[in-house]
């Protein structure tokens, strides 16, 4: 009888928890406070491993100097499956925080102040997000993961007030990052599901009419795409991992042509004022290893600078650089480390002089970051 009573009490307890979910205890780590910071904080989204439902959201409070891990689950305990499967991108527009969850086929919409869930937009195999004029634009493969026979991907236009898809437009196969210059949307097409037939173009979209204008020929397997303040685009090509190396290209949006090629590998970059901060994690199947490098480019003069942004030798402690962002006020550089892709990663903060300021443990595969103003 005692055993039955215990089981009943446990069941009642579990039911009461489900009816009235409580926030999980905070996992907060103390760092270095900056009470004079112009920026309030920074969200870090962790991809998590595919098919393991381990995507998570962290928050760095820059002013208080604290780092909170797994914030989404703490403030949304009623969402039993958590953030989802592979969080690929993150962005802030107005009072809302948007998290693109790739394998879960959705964009999560949260309150930017609290991380509390507001809603979601369903988009198949969504990838990246950008914003302008009250709209969000999401690139999506729009097909089953890994299917080499799928047709072109899309860009979905979302009303950021109603949180619904207003229009969709077909672009190239497996579209990746996007950038907006003078009301035109530029989309890097990869064709990554067809290694023998990679895409090699950037789609140009008129946002007034939401029509495809043309495609700019660049190189195979495009990925990252960032705009500088001079109207140029910096787009990365991942190559084919065998014979075609990764490179970085500069597109003149006025002529819609490639104007400069940097013969260096580039996995990701952040542009702040006249500097581009670049890291390269170039995998080569022939060699069976990653070749990792760090660079800086003067985007005004389109020239490679003689120094890298990590100046104290601590880059040797980064196993796999995976994300990068620059504080526009302090010029501090944040770099994430995916480590072995199956265990918690790291977030490193470097001073404007390139010296390591602090490091903190994140969730699995820390990827994209966005500042809270």
N, C-alpha and C positions, 0 to 999 in steps of 0.2 A: 504493500500500500504506500509506504514511504517513497518507493522508487517511482510509482505512478504519479504521486503528488509532485515529486521533483520535476518529472517530465512536463506535467501540466503547467507548473510555475514557469519553467523555462520557455514553453510555448507561448504563454501569456506575455512573458517578457519580450520575446522576439516580436510578437505581433504589435505590442505597444511601441517598440522601437520603429517599426515600419510605418505605423500611423503617425508618429511624431518624431521624425528623424532629427537627430542632433548633429551639429557640426563636429567633425573629427578633431582631435586635439592638434593644435598647430605644431608644425615641425619648423621652428624658427632658429636661425643661426645668426649670431652676432658678428658683424663686420666692422667697418670704419664709418661712423656717421659723418654726414656733411650737411649741417644745418643751414648752410648758405646756398645749397644747390638750387638752381633754377628749375631743374627737372625733379619731379616728385619721386619717380620710380621707374622700373622697367619690368615688363613681363618677359618670361622665358618659356617657350613651349618646347617640350620634350617629345620627340617622335614616338618613342617606344618601338618595340619590335613588331614586325608585321604579323598579323593573326594572333597577337597575344593581348590585345586590348589594354595596352600599357601606356598610352599617351597621357601626358600630365602637364600641368601648368604650374610654374613657379613665379614668385614675385620678389623682386629686389626693391626694398624701400631705401632709396639713395639718401634721403634726409636723415632717417633714423639709423641707417647702417645695419639693416636686418635683411635676411634672406629667408623667405618662407617657401618650403617645398610642398608640392602636391596641393596647391591652393584650391584647385577646382573641386576635388573631393571633399575638402574641408568645409567649403561653403555651399556645396550642392550634394549633401549626403543622400537626398532622395533619388538622385540619378544613379541607380544601382550598377549600371555598366560603366560609370565614370565618363571621362572625356571621349574615349573611343579608341579606334585603331589607326595609328600613324597620323599624328598631327603634323601637317606639312608646312603650314604658313600661319602667320598671325598679323593682324593689323588693327589700328584704332581709327575710328572716324566718329567725330562728335563725342557722345557719351557712351558709345558702344565699343566693345572689344570683339573682334571676329577671329575665330580659330578655324582654319580649314583642315578638316579631318579626312584624309585621303581615302583610306580603305573603308571607313564607315560611311562614305558617300554623303557627307554633310558639312555645312558650315555652322558651327556653334556661335551663337550671339550672346555675349555676356555684358553685364554692367561694368564699365571700365573702372569704377571706383571700388567695387567689392568683389568682382569675379562671379557674381550671382548670375545664373542662367536666365536669359530672357526668352530665347527660342532657338529654332534652328531652321536652316534652308537646306532642302535635299538636292544634292547635285552629284551625279554619278562620277566617281573617280576624279574628284576635284583636286586642284593642285596649288594655285597661288591666287592672291587677292590684291587689288589696288583700288583707289577711290578718287572720285572727283564729282563736283556738282550734285551732291546728294545721292550719288549712285556708287555701288560697289561693283567691281568687275572681277569675275572669278574664271580662271582658266580651268578646263577640265578635259581629261582624256575622253570622257563620255562613252566608255566601253568597259567591258570586263577586264580586270587586271591581267596584264601579260598577253592578251589576245593579239597576235600579230596580224590578224585578218581584219581588224577593225578599221573603220573609215576615219575621216578627219575628226579632230576634237572640236570643242566649242569654247566660246567666251559667253558667260551668262551675266546679264545686267540685272542688278538687284536694287530695288527701292529701299534705301536705308531707314525710311520711316515705317513703311508697311511690312518690310522684311519679306517681300515676295519677288520672284523672278519676273521681270517685265519683258525682257527680250533675250533671245539667244542668237548667236552668229557662228557659223562654221568657219574654222581657221585651218591650220595645218594639223598633221598627225602628232599626237601627244604634246600639246602646247604646255609651256612651262612659265617662266617669269614674264612679267609685263611691266611696261612703263608708259607714262602719259606725258606727251610734249605737245603743247598748243592744241589741245582738244583732239589729238590723235592718239590712239592706243596702239602700242607696238608689242607684239607677242612673239616670243622665241619658240619656234617649233622644233621638236627633237626627233620624232619618229623613233623613239627609243625602244618600241616593241618590235622593230624590224631592223636588227643590227646590220643586215646585208643591204638595207635600203633606207638608211637614215634620212630624215628631213634635213634641210640645209637653209631654211628661209626664216625671215622675220615677217610676220603678217602686219599690215598697216590697216587700221580701222578708223574710219571717220565716226567720231562719237556723236556728232549732230544727227546724222542719218542712220548710224549703226550699220554701216555697210563696209565691206572689205574693199579697200582701194587698190592695193597691189601687194606684192611680196618682194622683199629685198633679199637677194642671194648673198649668203654669208659663208657658211661652212657646215660640216655635218654635226649632228647631235648637239644642237644648241641648248643652253640651260639658263644661266643667269643673265639678267638684262637690267641695267641701271642707267638712269639719265643724269648728266651733269648739268650745271647751271648755264651752259653755253649752247644747249640744244643738241648735244651729241649723245649717242647711246653707246654704252660699253656692254658688249655681249660676249659670253664665253662659249667656246666650242669644246666639248669633252673629247672630241676625236673618236676613234674606234677602239681604243685601248690596246691596239696592236701596232699598226703601221702609221696611222694618222695621229699625230700628237695633238694634245690640247693646246688651244691658242686663245688670245684675246683680241677682239676686233672693235674698232671705233666706227660708228655709222653717223654720217652727217644727215640729220633729219630734213634739212632743206633740199638736199639733192637726192635723198633716199639711196645713197651709195656708201659702200665701205670706203673710208678715207684713210684708215691706218690699220696696220696689223702688227701686233706685238707677238713675237715668236717666243712666247713663254706660256707655261701652263697656268691656268687660272680656274679655280674651283668656285670661288665666291669673292665678292668685293663689296666694300662700302665706300661711298663717295661723300666727302665732307668738304665743302668749299672747293679749293683747287687741288685736293689730294684724293687719290683713290688708294685704299688700303686693300691689299690682295693676298690671299693665301692660295696655295695650290697643293691639292692632295691627288696626285696623278697615279692611278693604278695602271700597271702594265702587266698583262697576262704572260707575256714572253719572259719578263724578269721575275714575275710572281711577287711583286712588292709595290708599295707606295713610294713615290718620290715626293717629298714635302719641301715646299719653299715659301718664302714670304717676300713681298715686294711693295713698293710704293711708286705711284705714277703721278706726275704733275699733269692734271687734265687740261689746264689752260694751254700749256705748251705741248701737250701730248708727248711727254718724254719720260723715260724711266729714271727714277731717282737713284742715287748711288747708295742709299741706306734703306734698311727695312724698318718696320715700325716696332719690332721687338729688338731692343738694343743691349739687353743684359745677359743674353745667352740662355734665358729660361725657355725659349722655344723648343729646346731639346726635350723638355718635360711634357710637351704636348704630343700625344700619340697620333690622334687624327683630328686636326682642326675641322670644325663642322659648321660654325656660325660666326658672324662678325658684325659689329655695329660700333659707331663712333659717337661719343657724346659731343654734340655740336657746340657746347659751351666750354667744357673743360678740356676737350680733345682727348679724353681718356678712351682707350680702345678695349672693347670687350670681345674676347674670343672664347668660343666653346670647344670642348674636347669630347668627342664621342667615345674615346677609349677603345674598348673591344666590341662595341655595339650591343653588348648583352648585359652590361652592368652599369651602375650610375656613372654619369660623366662628370665633367668639371666646367666651371665658368671662371675664366681668368680676367682680371682687370689690370690694364697697363696704363701707366701715366703717359702724359703727352710726350715725355722724354723716352718712352719705351722701356720703362722699368716696371717689373711686376709689383703691383700694389697689394693685391690679395687674390686668393682662390677659394672657391667654395664647391661642394659637391651638389650636383643637380640630379634630375631624374635620368632615365635612360635615353641616350642619344639627344642631347640638347641641341636644338637646331636654330630656330628663328627667334629674334628678340625685337621688342618695340618699346620705345620710351613713353612714359606717362608725363604729360606736361602739367 
